Amino acid sequence: MGERSHIDLEVLSEEECRNLLARRNLGRVALTVDDQPEVFPVNYIADESTIVFRTAEGTKLRQAAKRRVAFEIDDWDPRAGVGWSVMVKGVAQDVTDALDRFGAALHALPVVPLAPGSREHWMAIYPSEVTGRRFRVP
């Protein structure tokens, strides 16, 4: 593919990033497994302070809990020539057994995993950084 003569790049505000997060339900969680990066698609819900997804026993539950992770969503509209991405960095926590009001509120969120199988564990990502970019290709 040839080089583009001009690409407009816009840095999104945190508020706009959070609005985009709230309008989607499929993202990717990136974490480290045996010193190698791994990326997993997840269905999620984002509220003002947290990203919540459900998972089964396995890699995400073992490797993400109490560790730094990245979470990403993006989109591309080829007709308009506009794309964007939002990146969240933070710490993931298994909140399956959380008994406080905050944990109960997270469990009340309508997180519906589309992948087959049981997803009984609830994970929350507590963001420390939320960034995003939008670009336009002429």
C-alpha positions in Angstrom: 0.0 0.0 0.0 1.4 3.4 -0.9 2.1 6.2 1.6 -0.7 8.6 2.4 0.1 12.2 1.6 -1.9 13.5 4.6 -3.5 11.8 7.6 -5.3 13.9 10.2 -4.6 12.5 13.7 -6.7 13.7 16.6 -6.0 12.9 20.3 -9.3 12.1 22.0 -10.2 13.5 25.4 -10.7 11.0 28.3 -14.4 11.9 28.3 -14.7 11.0 24.6 -12.8 7.8 25.2 -15.1 6.8 28.0 -18.1 7.6 25.8 -16.8 5.3 23.1 -16.1 2.6 25.6 -19.7 2.9 26.9 -21.1 2.5 23.4 -19.4 -0.8 22.6 -19.5 -4.3 24.1 -16.6 -6.1 22.5 -13.0 -5.4 23.2 -9.6 -7.0 23.7 -7.7 -7.6 26.9 -3.9 -7.8 26.6 -1.8 -9.4 29.2 1.5 -11.2 29.7 1.6 -15.1 29.7 5.0 -16.7 30.3 6.7 -13.4 29.3 4.8 -13.3 26.0 2.0 -10.9 25.1 -1.4 -12.4 24.6 -4.6 -10.8 23.5 -8.1 -12.1 24.2 -11.5 -10.8 22.9 -14.1 -10.3 25.6 -17.6 -8.9 25.8 -17.6 -6.1 28.4 -19.5 -3.3 30.0 -17.8 0.0 30.9 -19.2 2.4 33.5 -17.6 5.6 34.7 -14.8 4.0 36.6 -14.5 0.3 35.6 -14.5 -2.1 32.7 -16.2 -5.4 33.6 -16.1 -8.7 31.7 -16.8 -12.3 32.6 -14.5 -15.3 32.0 -14.1 -19.0 32.7 -11.3 -20.7 34.6 -8.2 -20.4 32.6 -5.5 -18.0 31.3 -7.3 -14.7 31.8 -8.4 -15.5 35.3 -4.9 -16.9 36.3 -2.7 -14.3 34.5 -4.8 -11.1 34.7 -5.9 -11.0 38.4 -4.0 -8.4 40.4 -1.8 -7.6 37.4 -1.5 -4.7 35.0 -3.3 -5.2 31.7 -4.3 -3.3 28.7 -7.8 -3.1 27.2 -8.5 -1.9 23.6 -11.4 -1.1 21.3 -11.3 0.3 17.9 -13.4 0.9 14.7 -12.8 1.8 11.1 -15.3 3.2 8.6 -13.9 2.8 5.1 -16.6 4.9 3.5 -15.9 7.9 5.7 -12.1 7.2 5.9 -12.3 7.5 9.7 -10.8 5.2 12.3 -10.3 5.4 16.0 -8.9 3.4 18.9 -9.2 3.6 22.7 -6.6 2.1 25.0 -7.1 1.5 28.7 -4.3 0.6 31.0 -4.9 -0.6 34.5 -5.1 -3.4 37.1 -7.4 -6.3 36.7 -9.1 -7.8 39.7 -11.3 -10.9 40.2 -14.5 -9.5 41.7 -16.5 -12.8 41.6 -16.7 -13.1 45.4 -16.9 -9.3 46.1 -19.5 -8.9 48.8 -19.5 -5.1 49.2 -22.0 -2.7 47.5 -19.5 -1.9 44.7 -19.1 -5.6 43.9 -22.8 -6.1 43.9 -23.2 -3.2 41.5 -20.6 -4.7 39.2 -22.5 -8.1 39.2 -25.7 -6.3 38.3 -24.2 -5.0 35.0 -25.6 -6.8 31.9 -22.3 -8.4 30.8 -23.3 -11.1 28.2 -20.4 -13.2 26.9 -21.0 -14.3 23.4 -18.4 -17.1 23.5 -19.8 -20.5 24.2 -19.4 -22.1 27.6 -19.8 -20.9 31.2 -18.2 -17.6 32.2 -18.8 -17.5 35.9 -15.9 -15.3 37.0 -16.3 -11.6 37.0 -13.2 -9.5 36.2 -12.9 -5.7 36.7 -10.2 -3.5 35.2 -9.6 -0.4 37.2 -8.1 2.2 34.8 -5.0 4.2 35.6 -4.8 5.6 32.1 -7.4 6.1 29.3 -6.2 7.3 25.9 -7.5 7.4 22.4 -6.9 8.6 18.8 -9.0 9.3 15.8 -7.6 9.5 12.3 -9.0 10.6 9.0 -7.6 9.4 5.7 -8.4 11.7 2.7 
